[in-house]
């Protein structure tokens, strides 16, 4: 199959629209990488057609059936500046009905007016997610998401800068999963463990999948402030909080473009790197390791089930 990216950024650049944007990681990374164009200017990228790209030799799609793409991680799917490209964007998503597209937005008020004409009650391969950083933004955005016709919906509470009571959303039965992350880059604000624990307990009450994927640079625990620079270490610390819970697999009805059913053995199976991923808290949301070798010389890749067994075994060793 080769190596493929698990992110798709058809456009890049975004204007700040809420408190969570204050220390935007995209702005910080653009500055670190010396990106020439201003971060607040949205432009179409050379990756726009990435889901349709194929290997020359085999003519197979680089993004295999069953894979999940995190969309617009350096912009906003429903930003006004991208309106001119959105029809083509939806055509790509419809054509790749065998791939899961995880969409994220801070602008849910714009979603309904910018869906494809044949959206109906939603595309089977699209998960619609809003990001909220505090109670004010959650209250402002949640009803737009709950009223939206969509097959799959979720919440990404990041960067989490205050406690949020999300019970109203979970009681609706519309939310499949909730993820939480702290803030990094520029002048990051702290994330308090008690906020995360409260959100995790609310998810447990309604048996909703919950993932705390990283603590952020500054973590407050029992009124003490901890500095955690490495994002890998942030994920490990979140893992050992033992707040993450997966109650069910989210079922996506993925099909080939002609509508035919995909055989199970044709779906992408993520593999995980025993050197780098062992105590990562984001396994259930991750598309796995591509084996690029950047984190180690020779990645040891194993299946998800094997990884879980080894992960549990290694954790037991640490307890003994």
N, C-alpha and C positions, 0 to 999 in steps of 0.2 A: 504494500500500500504506500510505503514511503512516509515522509513526515508531513504533517499538515498543521496549520495554525488553528487554535480554538477560538480565535477572535476575528470578527469581521468589522472593519471600520470603513464603510463606504464613503463617509465624509468625516472631516476633522475640523476641530475648532468649535468654540461655543461661547455664548455670552452668559455671564453670571446672572442668576435670577432668584437666588434665595440664600439664606445664611450658610447652608451647606457648601456653597460655591466659594466661600471666602478664601480658603486655602487650597483651591482646586489642584489635584495631582497632575492633571493634564497640563496646566499652565507651568507647573514646576518642572515636569519632565521635558516640555518643549524648551524651556530655558536651559536645562542641563544638557540637552542634545543639540543645542544651537539651531533650532528650527527657525528658518528665516522669516516665515509669515507670522503675523501676530496671532496669538492664541484665541483671540476673540473674533477672528475672521473665519467663517465656516467655508470650507471648499471641498469639492469632490476629490476623492483620492484615486490613486492608480489601482487601488484594491477594490474598486467598485464592483467589478465582475468576478471577484474571487470565488464565490460559490459555484460559478460556472466553468472555472478553469480546469483543464484536464492535463494529464501527463502525455507527453508527445508519443512515447513508445507504446503505451497500452490504450490510450484514448479514454482511460477511466478518469472519473472526477477526482480531483485532489482531496475534496471533502467527501468522505465516504458516506453511504447510507447509514443513518442511525446516529451520526455524529451531532454534537451540539455546538452551535456558534453563539458566542456572546457578542451582541451587536452594538456598535457605536459606543465603545468604551472610552473614546476620546471626543465625544460630542453628545448630542441628544437626538434620539430618533425623530422627535417631532418638533425640532427647532424650526422656526419660520424660514430661515435661510436655506433650508434643504427642500422646500416645497417643490421646487422645479424638478428635482431628481426622484421624488418619492414614488411616482407611478412606475418608473423602471425598477426601483427598489422592490416594490411589491411583486412585480412580474418575476423577478429573480427568486423571491421566496416561494411563489406559487410553483414555479418550474421545479424547484428543488423541494418538492413535497415529501422527500425521503430524509430530510435534514431538519433538526430542531433549531429554531431561531429564538433566542432569548433576548427580548427587547426591553430596554430600560429608559424611563423618561422622568423628568421633573416637570413636564408640561402636559399632564393628562387631560387638561381642559381642551387640548387641540386634537386628541386622538380621534374622536368620532367623526370629525369633519375631514379627516385625512386618511381614512381607510379605503381599501380598494372597493370597487363597485360590487364585486361578488363576495364580499366578506361575510355577509349573512350573520350567522352566530359565531363566526370566527374560523380561522384556518386551523386545521388539526395540528400543524407543526409549529405554531407560534405560541410562545408564553409571554404574556404582557405583564410587565412589572413596573411599579413606581418606586422611586427612591425618596425617602423622607428622613430628615436628620433630627427633628424635634417634634414635639406635640403640635405646635402651630402648623407646621408644614404637612404633618399627617392629617390633621383635621381639614386642611384646605384641599388636599388632593384625593383623599380616600373615596369619596362618593363618586368621583369621576371614574375611578377604576371599578368600583362595585356595580355601577350602572352600565358598564361597557359589555356588549356582547363579545365574549371571548371564551375559547375552550379551556385556556389555562391562565391563571393569574397568580402573582406573587408580590411580596414586599421585600425591598432591599433597604434596610435601615442603616444608611451609611452616608457620610461619616456620622456616627451616632454621637451627638453632643448634648443630649439630655435624655431622661427617661421618657418613654412613650407608652401610653396605654392603648394597645391595639385590639382589645377584646371586641370592640364594636365590629371590626373588620372580620375577625375570626368567627364570630357568631353567625355571620352571613352565610357561611359555608362556601364562599366564593374563592377563598385563598388556599392555595396548595402548599406553599412553602414560604418561609421567612428566613432571611439571612441578615447578619449584622456584622459591621466592621468599624474599627476605629479610624482615626484620621492620621495621615502621614504627610510629609513634605511641608515646605515653607514654615509656618509657625503653628504646628498642629495642636489642636485643643485636646484635652484628656478625655478618655472614655472611662466611665465608672462601672466596675464589675456589677454593682447592685442594679444598674439599669439593664444590663444584659441579662442578668439572672431573672429579673422581673418579666422581661419579654419572653425568655425561654420557658418560664413557668406558665405563662399565659398560653403559649403554644402547646405545652404538655397537657393543659386542661382540655384543649380541643383536639388533641392528637394531630397537630399540624407539624410537618417537617421543619426542623429548626437547625440553622448552621451559624455559629460564630466563627467566621473564617480568619479574622485577625484582630488583635487587641488594639492596634494603633500604636503610635510611637510612645504615648504616655498613657499608662493604665493606673487608675485609682482603685486600690483594693484595701478595704478596712481603713479608709481615710489616709492611706499612704500612697504616694505617687511614685510609680516605677517607670524608668526610661528603658524602652525596648527598641533598639535601633533596627535590628535585622527583621525583615518581613517574615523570613522563615521562622525565626524565634518567636515572633508574634503569633504565628499560626500554631506553633507547638504549645505555647502557653494557653492559647484558646482551647486546644485539644484537651489538655490536662485539666481544664475546668470542668470537663464532663457534663457540659450543658447541651451539647449537640444531640439531637434525636432524629432518627428517621423511622417513621411509622408505616410508610408505604412507598412503593415505587409509583412514580407518576406515569400514567399510561398515555402514550402518544400514538395515534393511529397514523403511522407513517406509510406512505405508498409511493410507488414510482409515478412519474409524470402521467402515464397512461391510466392511472388508477388501480393498477394491479398491486396485490399484496406482496410485501417483501418477506421472503423466507427468513426465519430467525437467524440462520447461520450466515446470512448475507449482511446483517447489521453490524455496525462498528462496535467492537468490544474494547473499552479503554483498558490500558495497562498502566501499572504504577511502578515507580522507581524506588527500589528498596534503599538506595543510598540517600535519596533526597526527600521522599514523600512519607517516610515511615510514620511520623506523628503529625502529619498535616491534618488540619481540622476541616479542610474543604473537599475531602475526597468525594462526598456524595454529590457535590455540585460541579466537580471538575471533569474535564474530558480526558484526563489521564496525561501521562508523560509521552512526549513525542520522541524521546531518545536522542535529543540534539547533542548531548554530551557537554553542555555548558557548565553544568553543576558538578560533573565528575567525569573521569576518563572513560569508563565503560559502564553505562547504566545497566542495572539489573532489573529488567522489566518482568512483571508477573501479572496475572489476571486479577480482577477485582476481588474475587473470592479468595484466591491465594493470599493476596495482600491483606485482607481482613484477618485471616487466620494468623499470619505472621505478626501483624500489628498487635493483636490480642496477646499473642505469646510473648512478644517483647515487653508489653506493658506489665504482664504478670511477673516477668523477671525483675523489673524495676521495683515492684512492690515487695519482693521477697528479700 
